[in-house]
Amino acid sequence: MSETIGSPTTTTTTSAEIILRIKDLHTYFYTDIGISKALNGVTFDIPSRKVLGIVGESGCGKSVTALSCMRLLPRSAKIPKGEITFFRHKKNGNGSAAPVEEVDLLKLDTMSQEIRNIRGAELAMIFQEPMSSLNPSYTIGDQIGEAIILHQNVDKAEAENRTIKILDQVGMSNPKAMVKRFPHELSGGMRQRAMIAMGLSCNPSVLFADEPTTALDVTTEAQILDLMRDLQAQLGMTIVFITHNLGVVAQMCDSVAVMYLGRIVEQASIEPIFYNPKHPYTKALLNSIPHAGSREHKRLLPIRGVVPDPYSSIKGCPFHPRCNSFMPGKCDVNVPATVTVDNGHTVRCFLYSDEVEQQ
Ligand code: SF4
């Protein structure tokens, strides 16, 4: 018999405190070998002016969630179901105003002028590998300046001045010379700073940062993380930090959403996730990493098995083939619903509630 302590999830957060609301989002990829169900009902709120981490193993749907919000999915992808509401806030320096408009992002045509105006200016994204995201045939100045000209209605000279200012802000040495450089002339750390500058060039309300430090050495990674935290505090923007690195999450984020196979399985602020995790997957992730400063010589425990093939369909809780708390006849029959176990702490697991997700 499971310990039933959860209650059906109710959202008490007001729209003044959130910037994006994602509800029952399904994103599928239609390929020659079948349908890959990358997102299977993702529901969560992204708080305004905070840093939210999205964690999970590769293939859990972290990047697809961000790309769905940006409306940057490839042609093979479709969103058959779901809602993404953008609460557009009035920008007033620290961004503290109440939302002035609700925009249903999924109703916008991906090629429409409206989504182009939002993308880059209000929702921006920085990618994992700057070398493949920057255009090798244009200078850094041209690439950052292009977004500024497009969204801020200024001439080329003014765009260059603003580019130099942003490069200076992201800690690029000699920014005046940097605007004339091509991507291949920069080091990995400098290219990543250029990507961050591009993401920040129009002072977006939300910045999706998709594993932005994975390709960097530890020293440069620490510098870039400090820089992003400082800029977030200065500019009052929201950062959605996508990573598989729980150490980075502890350092950077105010709250965390844990993803497994296209669903959010647990969400809470940093402390409960690290000191009182509920979901067996979150516990397994935490047991698989070393803890700095710990005197105990505990063996690291890898998570059993691998993330299943997204083309296959699993009956019941998607984590059940790998779960140490698996309950036969229950976990392999229905999908658990998301329930609230504590203030702002939600989890999707039959250990906390018998409630079943309505399909
Ligand atoms: Fe494990 Fe069952 Fe909870 Fe799924 S619902 S995480 S299989 S205990």
Residues whose N, C-alpha, C, O or C-beta is under 5 A from the ligand:
A	BS01	SF4	P280 C317 F319 H320 C323 S325 F326 M327 C331 P336 C349 F350 L351
